[in-house]
């Protein structure tokens, strides 16, 4: 397993944006060009580019073609044994690449409405949340939210899986999954990438890297292909 992250601190200059966009399929290019906000287009673009960068660095795969399962999760047509997942929030875009199912989620810590937790968390999760002192509640909310998101993304069903159909309990650095779903043999880990963000990873093997590989937008290996 490897985890990659790239921080976007400003809008991507148009010449570089166009160069990176050329790596994507025509369909994905059209989708990105439909975004109204430049920052949304930048994050979507870098999500795709970061996966391509990881596949190039780790597997020397250049000719990349994606397809999607019935729930919209992308996979590699020619290399189905390679699993990956993408997430972005605020300034950060992250991706995970592995030889088995994997999910990753990053969220910027911000104010939240308890009604959101009541709607999306299981009864047990919601009860545990409201027991926590208000000043610490926001941290727990985003810990739990990213853990749950990473689980449904590893499962491959996305939001087609009811977030209330399973519970995750957090005990210091241990995570206990309770579910009647058939996706039960899971392991979780959280990484400190930024004090203002929460990042969680879920997979079916208890083997996580010690750190995240940070990438720079202007020194991507993909860009060398354009130069040559």
N, CA and C atoms as a LAMMPS dump frame, in Angstrom:
ITEM: TIMESTEP
0
ITEM: NUMBER OF ATOMS
684
ITEM: BOX BOUNDS ff ff ff
-5.0000000000000000e+02 5.0000000000000000e+02
-5.0000000000000000e+02 5.0000000000000000e+02
-5.0000000000000000e+02 5.0000000000000000e+02
ITEM: ATOMS id mol type element x y z
1 1 1 N 0.838 -1.197 0
2 1 2 C 0 0 0
3 1 3 C 0.874 1.248 0
4 2 1 N 0.445 2.234 -0.772
5 2 2 C 1.087 3.531 -0.745
6 2 3 C 0.009 4.608 -0.744
7 3 1 N 0.309 5.685 -0.023
8 3 2 C -0.594 6.822 0.053
9 3 3 C 0.119 8.045 -0.495
10 4 1 N -0.59 8.794 -1.325
11 4 2 C -0.037 10.002 -1.924
12 4 3 C -0.928 11.188 -1.584
13 5 1 N -0.31 12.357 -1.492
14 5 2 C -1.072 13.574 -1.211
15 5 3 C -0.447 14.749 -1.942
16 6 1 N -1.296 15.662 -2.345
17 6 2 C -0.83 16.878 -3.009
18 6 3 C -1.668 18.04 -2.5
19 7 1 N -0.997 19.102 -2.106
20 7 2 C -1.685 20.286 -1.588
21 7 3 C -1.763 21.352 -2.672
22 8 1 N -2.978 21.833 -2.899
23 8 2 C -3.189 22.889 -3.887
24 8 3 C -3.382 24.196 -3.13
25 9 1 N -2.404 25.059 -3.172
26 9 2 C -2.447 26.297 -2.393
27 9 3 C -2.981 27.477 -3.194
28 10 1 N -3.073 27.32 -4.521
29 10 2 C -3.602 28.372 -5.375
30 10 3 C -4.134 27.753 -6.657
31 11 1 N -4.885 28.53 -7.415
32 11 2 C -5.418 28.015 -8.67
33 11 3 C -4.287 27.562 -9.589
34 12 1 N -4.493 26.434 -10.269
35 12 2 C -3.487 25.918 -11.19
36 12 3 C -3.421 26.822 -12.415
37 13 1 N -2.223 27.312 -12.775
38 13 2 C -2.098 28.152 -13.975
39 13 3 C -2.655 27.434 -15.207
40 14 1 N -3.284 28.177 -16.08
41 14 2 C -3.974 27.574 -17.215
42 14 3 C -3.075 26.731 -18.114
43 15 1 N -1.825 27.148 -18.426
44 15 2 C -0.964 26.289 -19.263
45 15 3 C -0.703 24.922 -18.623
46 16 1 N -0.429 24.907 -17.309
47 16 2 C -0.2 23.641 -16.615
48 16 3 C -1.497 22.842 -16.534
49 17 1 N -2.602 23.513 -16.268
50 17 2 C -3.909 22.863 -16.231
51 17 3 C -4.174 22.138 -17.545
52 18 1 N -3.917 22.804 -18.658
53 18 2 C -4.157 22.21 -19.975
54 18 3 C -3.249 21.016 -20.233
55 19 1 N -1.984 21.129 -19.805
56 19 2 C -1.049 20.012 -19.972
57 19 3 C -1.512 18.782 -19.196
58 20 1 N -1.922 18.999 -17.956
59 20 2 C -2.38 17.883 -17.127
60 20 3 C -3.702 17.316 -17.65
61 21 1 N -4.554 18.18 -18.128
62 21 2 C -5.849 17.745 -18.643
63 21 3 C -5.689 16.806 -19.839
64 22 1 N -4.605 16.969 -20.586
65 22 2 C -4.389 16.147 -21.775
66 22 3 C -4.171 14.671 -21.451
67 23 1 N -3.848 14.348 -20.199
68 23 2 C -3.65 12.957 -19.799
69 23 3 C -4.982 12.227 -19.601
70 24 1 N -6.049 12.977 -19.433
71 24 2 C -7.346 12.392 -19.089
72 24 3 C -8.134 11.99 -20.334
73 25 1 N -9.099 11.119 -20.114
74 25 2 C -9.975 10.717 -21.215
75 25 3 C -10.805 11.916 -21.671
76 26 1 N -11.3 11.841 -22.885
77 26 2 C -12.118 12.928 -23.42
78 26 3 C -13.367 13.141 -22.571
79 27 1 N -13.94 12.055 -22.103
80 27 2 C -15.137 12.144 -21.267
81 27 3 C -14.845 12.877 -19.965
82 28 1 N -13.706 12.547 -19.328
83 28 2 C -13.353 13.19 -18.06
84 28 3 C -12.99 14.659 -18.289
85 29 1 N -12.355 14.954 -19.408
86 29 2 C -12.035 16.339 -19.721
87 29 3 C -13.297 17.188 -19.816
88 30 1 N -14.298 16.656 -20.493
89 30 2 C -15.55 17.384 -20.636
90 30 3 C -16.21 17.62 -19.283
91 31 1 N -16.157 16.6 -18.426
92 31 2 C -16.762 16.712 -17.096
93 31 3 C -16.075 17.803 -16.284
94 32 1 N -14.746 17.836 -16.33
95 32 2 C -13.989 18.827 -15.571
96 32 3 C -14.229 20.226 -16.114
97 33 1 N -14.315 20.354 -17.415
98 33 2 C -14.524 21.676 -18.021
99 33 3 C -15.919 22.237 -17.745
100 34 1 N -16.81 21.411 -17.231
101 34 2 C -18.162 21.871 -16.914
102 34 3 C -18.253 22.517 -15.535
103 35 1 N -17.201 22.328 -14.712
104 35 2 C -17.235 22.938 -13.386
105 35 3 C -17.288 24.453 -13.505
106 36 1 N -18.104 25.078 -12.696
107 36 2 C -18.212 26.532 -12.692
108 36 3 C -17.063 27.156 -11.906
109 37 1 N -16.749 26.554 -10.756
110 37 2 C -15.678 27.081 -9.909
111 37 3 C -14.34 26.471 -10.307
112 38 1 N -13.331 27.316 -10.455
113 38 2 C -11.997 26.867 -10.854
114 38 3 C -11.417 25.898 -9.833
115 39 1 N -11.645 26.147 -8.539
116 39 2 C -11.078 25.273 -7.516
117 39 3 C -11.666 23.863 -7.578
118 40 1 N -12.938 23.737 -7.965
119 40 2 C -13.556 22.416 -8.117
120 40 3 C -12.942 21.668 -9.3
121 41 1 N -12.712 22.383 -10.387
122 41 2 C -12.076 21.779 -11.555
123 41 3 C -10.651 21.341 -11.227
124 42 1 N -9.932 22.168 -10.468
125 42 2 C -8.55 21.846 -10.095
126 42 3 C -8.494 20.583 -9.242
127 43 1 N -9.371 20.477 -8.254
128 43 2 C -9.363 19.315 -7.365
129 43 3 C -9.729 18.041 -8.114
130 44 1 N -10.72 18.122 -8.974
131 44 2 C -11.12 16.946 -9.754
132 44 3 C -9.993 16.511 -10.681
133 45 1 N -9.352 17.464 -11.318
134 45 2 C -8.226 17.165 -12.206
135 45 3 C -7.094 16.493 -11.443
136 46 1 N -6.7 17.062 -10.314
137 46 2 C -5.567 16.528 -9.561
138 46 3 C -5.894 15.157 -8.981
139 47 1 N -7.14 14.899 -8.636
140 47 2 C -7.508 13.568 -8.165
141 47 3 C -7.169 12.507 -9.196
142 48 1 N -7.524 12.766 -10.444
143 48 2 C -7.221 11.831 -11.535
144 48 3 C -5.726 11.766 -11.803
145 49 1 N -5.08 12.925 -11.805
146 49 2 C -3.643 12.991 -12.085
147 49 3 C -2.829 12.287 -11.005
148 50 1 N -3.241 12.416 -9.75
149 50 2 C -2.491 11.809 -8.654
150 50 3 C -2.506 10.286 -8.761
151 51 1 N -3.633 9.712 -9.171
152 51 2 C -3.688 8.27 -9.392
153 51 3 C -2.761 7.872 -10.536
154 52 1 N -2.789 8.63 -11.603
155 52 2 C -1.922 8.344 -12.749
156 52 3 C -0.448 8.455 -12.367
157 53 1 N -0.135 9.442 -11.548
158 53 2 C 1.236 9.608 -11.068
159 53 3 C 1.662 8.402 -10.225
160 54 1 N 0.778 7.939 -9.346
161 54 2 C 1.091 6.788 -8.494
162 54 3 C 1.29 5.523 -9.336
163 55 1 N 0.428 5.325 -10.318
164 55 2 C 0.542 4.133 -11.172
165 55 3 C 1.817 4.175 -12.004
166 56 1 N 2.212 5.36 -12.41
167 56 2 C 3.453 5.501 -13.17
168 56 3 C 4.66 5.226 -12.281
169 57 1 N 4.669 5.787 -11.092
170 57 2 C 5.817 5.633 -10.185
171 57 3 C 5.952 4.208 -9.656
172 58 1 N 4.824 3.582 -9.301
173 58 2 C 4.862 2.284 -8.637
174 58 3 C 4.796 1.098 -9.59
175 59 1 N 4.136 1.273 -10.738
176 59 2 C 3.928 0.138 -11.647
177 59 3 C 4.361 0.418 -13.079
178 60 1 N 4.887 1.612 -13.33
179 60 2 C 5.319 2.016 -14.665
180 60 3 C 4.185 1.87 -15.696
181 61 1 N 2.975 2.101 -15.254
182 61 2 C 1.818 2.026 -16.141
183 61 3 C 1.559 3.412 -16.728
184 62 1 N 1.602 3.489 -18.051
185 62 2 C 1.378 4.768 -18.725
186 62 3 C 0.047 4.818 -19.459
187 63 1 N -0.313 3.723 -20.07
188 63 2 C -1.572 3.682 -20.814
189 63 3 C -2.696 3.267 -19.866
190 64 1 N -3.332 4.247 -19.271
191 64 2 C -4.304 4.003 -18.206
192 64 3 C -5.718 4.218 -18.719
193 65 1 N -6.536 3.188 -18.538
194 65 2 C -7.948 3.286 -18.922
195 65 3 C -8.811 2.83 -17.757
196 66 1 N -9.765 3.683 -17.398
197 66 2 C -10.641 3.403 -16.278
198 66 3 C -12.009 2.906 -16.748
199 67 1 N -12.616 2.064 -15.917
200 67 2 C -14.019 1.732 -16.073
201 67 3 C -14.651 1.861 -14.69
202 68 1 N -15.951 1.647 -14.586
203 68 2 C -16.646 1.878 -13.325
204 68 3 C -17.549 0.707 -12.994
205 69 1 N -17.593 0.36 -11.693
206 69 2 C -18.502 -0.719 -11.289
207 69 3 C -19.94 -0.213 -11.241
208 70 1 N -20.842 -1.063 -10.829
209 70 2 C -22.265 -0.707 -10.846
210 70 3 C -22.59 0.456 -9.915
211 71 1 N -21.699 0.743 -8.968
212 71 2 C -21.934 1.81 -8.005
213 71 3 C -21.093 3.052 -8.286
214 72 1 N -20.402 3.057 -9.442
215 72 2 C -19.651 4.233 -9.836
216 72 3 C -18.211 4.276 -9.386
217 73 1 N -17.708 3.198 -8.75
218 73 2 C -16.32 3.193 -8.307
219 73 3 C -15.408 2.829 -9.478
220 74 1 N -14.38 3.636 -9.752
221 74 2 C -13.499 3.347 -10.889
222 74 3 C -12.537 2.195 -10.619
223 75 1 N -12.155 1.512 -11.687
224 75 2 C -11.133 0.48 -11.612
225 75 3 C -10.362 0.465 -12.923
226 76 1 N -9.191 -0.169 -12.909
227 76 2 C -8.35 -0.237 -14.1
228 76 3 C -8.811 -1.382 -14.994
229 77 1 N -9.043 -1.089 -16.26
230 77 2 C -9.519 -2.115 -17.183
231 77 3 C -8.461 -3.19 -17.395
232 78 1 N -7.224 -2.786 -17.609
233 78 2 C -6.158 -3.74 -17.946
234 78 3 C -5.432 -4.301 -16.726
235 79 1 N -5.649 -3.707 -15.577
236 79 2 C -4.952 -4.155 -14.363
237 79 3 C -5.923 -4.197 -13.187
238 80 1 N -6.91 -5.097 -13.219
239 80 2 C -7.93 -5.142 -12.17
240 80 3 C -7.407 -5.579 -10.81
241 81 1 N -6.153 -6.091 -10.77
242 81 2 C -5.569 -6.511 -9.491
243 81 3 C -4.996 -5.333 -8.715
244 82 1 N -4.986 -4.153 -9.319
245 82 2 C -4.517 -2.95 -8.633
246 82 3 C -5.734 -2.158 -8.183
247 83 1 N -5.797 -1.867 -6.896
248 83 2 C -6.932 -1.148 -6.329
249 83 3 C -6.491 0.257 -5.922
250 84 1 N -7.39 1.195 -6.061
251 84 2 C -7.05 2.579 -5.714
252 84 3 C -8.295 3.335 -5.287
253 85 1 N -8.066 4.47 -4.665
254 85 2 C -9.171 5.316 -4.251
255 85 3 C -8.661 6.747 -4.103
256 86 1 N -9.563 7.71 -4.288
257 86 2 C -9.213 9.127 -4.282
258 86 3 C -10.156 9.878 -3.336
259 87 1 N -9.634 10.95 -2.761
260 87 2 C -10.484 11.839 -1.967
261 87 3 C -9.885 13.235 -2.011
262 88 1 N -10.725 14.243 -1.903
263 88 2 C -10.211 15.613 -1.83
264 88 3 C -11.144 16.473 -0.987
265 89 1 N -10.529 17.43 -0.327
266 89 2 C -11.274 18.368 0.516
267 89 3 C -10.391 19.584 0.745
268 90 1 N -10.973 20.769 0.588
269 90 2 C -10.188 21.972 0.812
270 90 3 C -8.965 22.031 -0.075
271 91 1 N -7.794 22.186 0.547
272 91 2 C -6.541 22.315 -0.206
273 91 3 C -5.911 20.979 -0.584
274 92 1 N -6.425 19.871 -0.032
275 92 2 C -5.738 18.593 -0.181
276 92 3 C -6.449 17.632 -1.136
277 93 1 N -5.619 16.937 -1.917
278 93 2 C -6.069 15.8 -2.726
279 93 3 C -5.226 14.609 -2.303
280 94 1 N -5.851 13.487 -1.995
281 94 2 C -5.121 12.303 -1.541
282 94 3 C -5.572 11.087 -2.337
283 95 1 N -4.691 10.1 -2.429
284 95 2 C -5.065 8.839 -3.075
285 95 3 C -4.344 7.686 -2.395
286 96 1 N -4.945 6.525 -2.488
287 96 2 C -4.38 5.296 -1.934
288 96 3 C -4.311 4.272 -3.049
289 97 1 N -3.254 3.487 -3.073
290 97 2 C -3.083 2.448 -4.076
291 97 3 C -2.639 1.182 -3.364
292 98 1 N -3.211 0.029 -3.766
293 98 2 C -3.015 -1.186 -2.995
294 98 3 C -3.25 -2.408 -3.878
295 99 1 N -2.942 -3.6 -3.334
296 99 2 C -3.198 -4.84 -4.068
297 99 3 C -4.469 -5.524 -3.579
298 100 1 N -5.268 -4.798 -2.801
299 100 2 C -6.577 -5.297 -2.36
300 100 3 C -7.492 -4.096 -2.121
301 101 1 N -8.755 -4.374 -1.828
302 101 2 C -9.73 -3.296 -1.671
303 101 3 C -9.254 -2.241 -0.673
304 102 1 N -9.488 -0.984 -1.037
305 102 2 C -9.039 0.119 -0.181
306 102 3 C -9.934 1.333 -0.366
307 103 1 N -10.104 2.086 0.715
308 103 2 C -10.86 3.33 0.675
309 103 3 C -10.128 4.394 1.467
310 104 1 N -10.2 5.624 1.01
311 104 2 C -9.537 6.732 1.699
312 104 3 C -10.474 7.924 1.722
313 105 1 N -10.439 8.68 2.815
314 105 2 C -11.273 9.882 2.886
315 105 3 C -10.563 10.958 3.679
316 106 1 N -10.612 12.177 3.162
317 106 2 C -10.063 13.335 3.865
318 106 3 C -11.148 14.393 3.954
319 107 1 N -11.219 15.06 5.089
320 107 2 C -12.215 16.108 5.285
321 107 3 C -11.586 17.262 6.059
322 108 1 N -11.923 18.463 5.639
323 108 2 C -11.489 19.637 6.389
324 108 3 C -12.378 19.796 7.621
325 109 1 N -11.759 19.985 8.756
326 109 2 C -12.506 20.124 10.009
327 109 3 C -13.165 21.503 10.046
328 110 1 N -14.458 21.497 10.178
329 110 2 C -15.227 22.735 10.181
330 110 3 C -16.456 22.539 11.067
331 111 1 N -17.202 23.584 11.26
332 111 2 C -18.426 23.471 12.046
333 111 3 C -19.387 22.488 11.388
334 112 1 N -20.17 21.805 12.19
335 112 2 C -21.131 20.862 11.647
336 112 3 C -22.422 20.938 12.453
337 113 1 N -23.486 20.446 11.857
338 113 2 C -24.803 20.435 12.478
339 113 3 C -25.062 19.04 13.041
340 114 1 N -25.486 18.971 14.282
341 114 2 C -25.773 17.674 14.89
342 114 3 C -26.843 16.901 14.129
343 115 1 N -27.687 17.608 13.411
344 115 2 C -28.716 16.926 12.621
345 115 3 C -28.091 16.05 11.534
346 116 1 N -26.925 16.465 11.035
347 116 2 C -26.219 15.657 10.033
348 116 3 C -25.796 14.337 10.652
349 117 1 N -25.231 14.405 11.852
350 117 2 C -24.828 13.182 12.548
351 117 3 C -26.034 12.304 12.839
352 118 1 N -27.119 12.917 13.252
353 118 2 C -28.317 12.147 13.579
354 118 3 C -28.874 11.439 12.349
355 119 1 N -28.708 12.065 11.188
356 119 2 C -29.248 11.494 9.945
357 119 3 C -28.349 10.398 9.377
358 120 1 N -27.018 10.546 9.508
359 120 2 C -26.088 9.633 8.845
360 120 3 C -25.402 8.634 9.779
361 121 1 N -25.363 8.911 11.068
362 121 2 C -24.712 7.999 12.007
363 121 3 C -25.725 7 12.554
364 122 1 N -25.208 5.841 12.969
365 122 2 C -26.065 4.876 13.641
366 122 3 C -26.467 5.436 15.004
367 123 1 N -27.473 4.835 15.609
368 123 2 C -27.93 5.311 16.916
369 123 3 C -26.805 5.274 17.947
370 124 1 N -26.026 4.215 17.898
371 124 2 C -24.928 4.065 18.854
372 124 3 C -23.87 5.143 18.636
373 125 1 N -23.524 5.398 17.367
374 125 2 C -22.523 6.422 17.055
375 125 3 C -23.012 7.803 17.488
376 126 1 N -24.273 8.078 17.231
377 126 2 C -24.827 9.382 17.594
378 126 3 C -24.867 9.561 19.117
379 127 1 N -25.248 8.508 19.813
380 127 2 C -25.292 8.565 21.271
381 127 3 C -23.894 8.811 21.84
382 128 1 N -22.886 8.128 21.295
383 128 2 C -21.51 8.322 21.764
384 128 3 C -21.014 9.73 21.451
385 129 1 N -21.467 10.282 20.328
386 129 2 C -21.043 11.623 19.935
387 129 3 C -21.576 12.681 20.881
388 130 1 N -22.86 12.618 21.194
389 130 2 C -23.46 13.68 22.027
390 130 3 C -23.007 13.582 23.48
391 131 1 N -22.415 12.459 23.876
392 131 2 C -21.874 12.33 25.238
393 131 3 C -20.571 13.11 25.397
394 132 1 N -19.924 13.407 24.282
395 132 2 C -18.627 14.073 24.311
396 132 3 C -18.816 15.57 24.546
397 133 1 N -17.896 16.158 25.276
398 133 2 C -17.955 17.6 25.531
399 133 3 C -17.948 18.357 24.215
400 134 1 N -18.746 19.427 24.108
401 134 2 C -18.888 20.162 22.839
402 134 3 C -17.566 20.555 22.184
403 135 1 N -16.572 20.962 22.972
404 135 2 C -15.301 21.404 22.396
405 135 3 C -14.544 20.26 21.719
406 136 1 N -14.781 19.025 22.169
407 136 2 C -14.103 17.868 21.578
408 136 3 C -14.987 17.13 20.571
409 137 1 N -16.242 17.513 20.52
410 137 2 C -17.209 16.8 19.693
411 137 3 C -16.877 16.914 18.2
412 138 1 N -16.403 18.09 17.781
413 138 2 C -16.13 18.295 16.363
414 138 3 C -15.015 17.377 15.867
415 139 1 N -14.002 17.152 16.715
416 139 2 C -12.904 16.254 16.344
417 139 3 C -13.429 14.834 16.165
418 140 1 N -14.264 14.412 17.097
419 140 2 C -14.811 13.052 17.035
420 140 3 C -15.716 12.898 15.812
421 141 1 N -16.49 13.918 15.51
422 141 2 C -17.385 13.849 14.354
423 141 3 C -16.588 13.582 13.08
424 142 1 N -15.517 14.33 12.856
425 142 2 C -14.752 14.167 11.616
426 142 3 C -13.894 12.911 11.63
427 143 1 N -13.45 12.482 12.803
428 143 2 C -12.795 11.168 12.886
429 143 3 C -13.747 10.088 12.396
430 144 1 N -14.948 10.112 12.94
431 144 2 C -15.935 9.084 12.617
432 144 3 C -16.415 9.201 11.174
433 145 1 N -16.628 10.417 10.721
434 145 2 C -17.108 10.616 9.349
435 145 3 C -16.109 10.063 8.331
436 146 1 N -14.837 10.372 8.494
437 146 2 C -13.835 9.897 7.531
438 146 3 C -13.648 8.38 7.62
439 147 1 N -13.764 7.825 8.816
440 147 2 C -13.679 6.372 8.957
441 147 3 C -14.827 5.69 8.224
442 148 1 N -16.03 6.216 8.395
443 148 2 C -17.205 5.628 7.745
444 148 3 C -17.112 5.773 6.218
445 149 1 N -16.673 6.927 5.763
446 149 2 C -16.522 7.143 4.326
447 149 3 C -15.467 6.201 3.738
448 150 1 N -14.365 6.024 4.445
449 150 2 C -13.312 5.13 3.94
450 150 3 C -13.829 3.694 3.854
451 151 1 N -14.705 3.319 4.786
452 151 2 C -15.279 1.966 4.773
453 151 3 C -16.178 1.74 3.562
454 152 1 N -17.099 2.657 3.312
455 152 2 C -18.022 2.447 2.192
456 152 3 C -17.294 2.551 0.859
457 153 1 N -16.181 3.289 0.828
458 153 2 C -15.411 3.387 -0.41
459 153 3 C -14.594 2.12 -0.637
460 154 1 N -14.061 1.537 0.435
461 154 2 C -13.36 0.26 0.303
462 154 3 C -14.335 -0.843 -0.094
463 155 1 N -15.521 -0.801 0.452
464 155 2 C -16.574 -1.774 0.132
465 155 3 C -16.942 -1.696 -1.344
466 156 1 N -16.841 -0.492 -1.906
467 156 2 C -17.099 -0.327 -3.331
468 156 3 C -18.511 0.057 -3.668
469 157 1 N -19.316 0.372 -2.65
470 157 2 C -20.721 0.723 -2.891
471 157 3 C -20.995 2.208 -2.75
472 158 1 N -20.03 2.949 -2.208
473 158 2 C -20.246 4.371 -2.033
474 158 3 C -21.483 4.649 -1.2
475 159 1 N -22.187 5.721 -1.529
476 159 2 C -23.365 6.116 -0.754
477 159 3 C -24.578 5.25 -1.033
478 160 1 N -24.405 4.216 -1.881
479 160 2 C -25.482 3.24 -2.041
480 160 3 C -25.618 2.384 -0.781
481 161 1 N -24.582 2.412 0.05
482 161 2 C -24.639 1.722 1.337
483 161 3 C -25.069 2.723 2.405
484 162 1 N -26.115 2.397 3.125
485 162 2 C -26.637 3.276 4.169
486 162 3 C -25.584 3.442 5.264
487 163 1 N -25.193 4.677 5.527
488 163 2 C -24.196 4.941 6.558
489 163 3 C -24.651 4.522 7.95
490 164 1 N -25.955 4.348 8.128
491 164 2 C -26.483 3.929 9.435
492 164 3 C -26.531 2.413 9.581
493 165 1 N -26.151 1.688 8.52
494 165 2 C -26.223 0.226 8.562
495 165 3 C -25.025 -0.405 9.265
496 166 1 N -24.076 0.414 9.699
497 166 2 C -22.914 -0.103 10.419
498 166 3 C -22.43 0.953 11.41
499 167 1 N -21.671 0.497 12.387
500 167 2 C -21.137 1.396 13.41
501 167 3 C -19.637 1.191 13.55
502 168 1 N -18.951 2.271 13.854
503 168 2 C -17.523 2.21 14.153
504 168 3 C -17.31 2.874 15.506
505 169 1 N -16.669 2.154 16.402
506 169 2 C -16.315 2.704 17.711
507 169 3 C -14.823 3.005 17.738
508 170 1 N -14.489 4.142 18.318
509 170 2 C -13.099 4.574 18.41
510 170 3 C -12.639 4.467 19.851
511 171 1 N -11.625 3.64 20.08
512 171 2 C -11.025 3.485 21.411
513 171 3 C -9.536 3.758 21.293
514 172 1 N -9.171 5.015 21.594
515 172 2 C -7.795 5.473 21.414
516 172 3 C -7.395 5.257 19.959
517 173 1 N -6.462 4.362 19.675
518 173 2 C -6.046 4.131 18.29
519 173 3 C -6.629 2.841 17.718
520 174 1 N -7.657 2.306 18.362
521 174 2 C -8.297 1.088 17.879
522 174 3 C -9.696 1.418 17.376
523 175 1 N -10.095 0.709 16.331
524 175 2 C -11.38 0.96 15.688
525 175 3 C -12.158 -0.351 15.596
526 176 1 N -13.365 -0.344 16.121
527 176 2 C -14.195 -1.544 16.16
528 176 3 C -15.382 -1.37 15.22
529 177 1 N -15.455 -2.262 14.228
530 177 2 C -16.538 -2.225 13.248
531 177 3 C -17.635 -3.19 13.65
532 178 1 N -18.865 -2.697 13.655
533 178 2 C -20.033 -3.532 13.92
534 178 3 C -20.988 -3.402 12.736
535 179 1 N -21.224 -4.529 12.055
536 179 2 C -22.057 -4.489 10.865
537 179 3 C -22.647 -5.858 10.561
538 180 1 N -23.766 -5.849 9.876
539 180 2 C -24.362 -7.081 9.378
540 180 3 C -24.051 -7.262 7.888
541 181 1 N -23.302 -6.305 7.321
542 181 2 C -22.876 -6.436 5.932
543 181 3 C -21.847 -7.548 5.814
544 182 1 N -21.605 -8.011 4.604
545 182 2 C -20.648 -9.098 4.413
546 182 3 C -19.211 -8.594 4.272
547 183 1 N -19.019 -7.271 4.347
548 183 2 C -17.684 -6.689 4.266
549 183 3 C -17.234 -6.369 5.689
550 184 1 N -16.661 -7.378 6.354
551 184 2 C -16.389 -7.254 7.792
552 184 3 C -14.913 -7.316 8.153
553 185 1 N -14.105 -7.958 7.326
554 185 2 C -12.697 -8.154 7.661
555 185 3 C -11.897 -6.91 7.282
556 186 1 N -12.088 -5.83 8.051
557 186 2 C -11.509 -4.536 7.7
558 186 3 C -10.562 -4.026 8.776
559 187 1 N -9.615 -3.228 8.318
560 187 2 C -8.676 -2.563 9.213
561 187 3 C -8.678 -1.071 8.883
562 188 1 N -8.526 -0.257 9.918
563 188 2 C -8.57 1.195 9.752
564 188 3 C -7.298 1.825 10.305
565 189 1 N -6.952 2.946 9.71
566 189 2 C -5.847 3.741 10.249
567 189 3 C -6.084 5.202 9.89
568 190 1 N -5.723 6.07 10.824
569 190 2 C -5.816 7.504 10.573
570 190 3 C -4.408 8.101 10.515
571 191 1 N -4.262 9.105 9.66
572 191 2 C -2.967 9.746 9.45
573 191 3 C -3.083 11.239 9.72
574 192 1 N -2.024 11.793 10.322
575 192 2 C -1.961 13.234 10.569
576 192 3 C -1.277 13.897 9.37
577 193 1 N -2.065 14.56 8.55
578 193 2 C -1.515 15.225 7.377
579 193 3 C -1.527 16.741 7.536
580 194 1 N -2.459 17.232 8.34
581 194 2 C -2.652 18.676 8.5
582 194 3 C -3.537 18.849 9.73
583 195 1 N -3.201 19.801 10.58
584 195 2 C -3.959 19.971 11.823
585 195 3 C -5.415 20.355 11.58
586 196 1 N -5.708 20.844 10.398
587 196 2 C -7.075 21.272 10.088
588 196 3 C -7.864 20.223 9.307
589 197 1 N -7.303 19.017 9.174
590 197 2 C -7.946 17.974 8.38
591 197 3 C -7.923 16.64 9.115
592 198 1 N -8.862 15.776 8.743
593 198 2 C -8.884 14.393 9.215
594 198 3 C -8.756 13.478 7.998
595 199 1 N -7.95 12.441 8.151
596 199 2 C -7.694 11.512 7.051
597 199 3 C -7.765 10.08 7.573
598 200 1 N -8.6 9.256 6.946
599 200 2 C -8.765 7.857 7.347
600 200 3 C -8.632 6.939 6.148
601 201 1 N -8.124 5.736 6.422
602 201 2 C -7.942 4.71 5.381
603 201 3 C -8.534 3.405 5.887
604 202 1 N -9.217 2.675 4.994
605 202 2 C -9.782 1.365 5.315
606 202 3 C -9.35 0.368 4.258
607 203 1 N -8.935 -0.828 4.694
608 203 2 C -8.542 -1.877 3.77
609 203 3 C -8.754 -3.23 4.439
610 204 1 N -8.488 -4.311 3.703
611 204 2 C -8.734 -5.643 4.254
612 204 3 C -7.443 -6.326 4.7
613 205 1 N -6.336 -5.609 4.667
614 205 2 C -5.065 -6.138 5.166
615 205 3 C -4.502 -5.167 6.196
616 206 1 N -4.034 -5.698 7.292
617 206 2 C -3.491 -4.863 8.359
618 206 3 C -2.031 -4.531 8.07
619 207 1 N -1.845 -3.767 6.995
620 207 2 C -0.498 -3.397 6.576
621 207 3 C -0.548 -1.989 6.003
622 208 1 N -0.144 -1.028 6.815
623 208 2 C -0.228 0.374 6.423
624 208 3 C 1.167 0.995 6.346
625 209 1 N 1.366 1.953 5.461
626 209 2 C 2.66 2.649 5.419
627 209 3 C 2.82 3.555 6.636
628 210 1 N 4.048 3.883 6.934
629 210 2 C 4.283 4.764 8.069
630 210 3 C 3.965 6.218 7.749
631 211 1 N 4.1 6.573 6.482
632 211 2 C 3.903 7.967 6.122
633 211 3 C 3.259 8.102 4.75
634 212 1 N 2.844 9.292 4.456
635 212 2 C 2.221 9.625 3.18
636 212 3 C 3.273 10.261 2.281
637 213 1 N 3.265 9.896 1.02
638 213 2 C 4.193 10.472 0.05
639 213 3 C 3.605 11.786 -0.458
640 214 1 N 4.3 12.88 -0.199
641 214 2 C 3.833 14.192 -0.623
642 214 3 C 4.365 14.515 -2.013
643 215 1 N 3.477 14.973 -2.875
644 215 2 C 3.846 15.301 -4.246
645 215 3 C 3.744 16.81 -4.468
646 216 1 N 4.595 17.289 -5.371
647 216 2 C 4.58 18.693 -5.754
648 216 3 C 4.015 18.815 -7.158
649 217 1 N 3.109 19.738 -7.337
650 217 2 C 2.417 19.895 -8.611
651 217 3 C 3.376 20.135 -9.768
652 218 1 N 4.493 20.806 -9.488
653 218 2 C 5.395 21.215 -10.564
654 218 3 C 6.536 20.228 -10.805
655 219 1 N 6.562 19.132 -10.06
656 219 2 C 7.636 18.14 -10.26
657 219 3 C 7.068 16.733 -10.415
658 220 1 N 5.887 16.628 -11.006
659 220 2 C 5.294 15.324 -11.243
660 220 3 C 6.04 14.582 -12.33
661 221 1 N 6.187 13.273 -12.141
662 221 2 C 6.851 12.459 -13.157
663 221 3 C 6.073 12.457 -14.469
664 222 1 N 4.765 12.612 -14.382
665 222 2 C 3.94 12.654 -15.586
666 222 3 C 4.372 13.766 -16.533
667 223 1 N 4.798 14.883 -15.971
668 223 2 C 5.171 16.025 -16.797
669 223 3 C 6.395 15.744 -17.652
670 224 1 N 7.219 14.78 -17.219
671 224 2 C 8.393 14.414 -18.012
672 224 3 C 7.974 13.816 -19.347
673 225 1 N 6.806 13.191 -19.391
674 225 2 C 6.331 12.62 -20.655
675 225 3 C 6.039 13.711 -21.674
676 226 1 N 5.592 14.847 -21.19
677 226 2 C 5.313 15.961 -22.101
678 226 3 C 6.615 16.529 -22.646
679 227 1 N 7.62 16.617 -21.778
680 227 2 C 8.909 17.183 -22.189
681 227 3 C 9.604 16.321 -23.242
682 228 1 N 9.369 14.976 -23.127
683 228 2 C 10.028 14.092 -24.068
684 228 3 C 9.182 13.861 -25.312
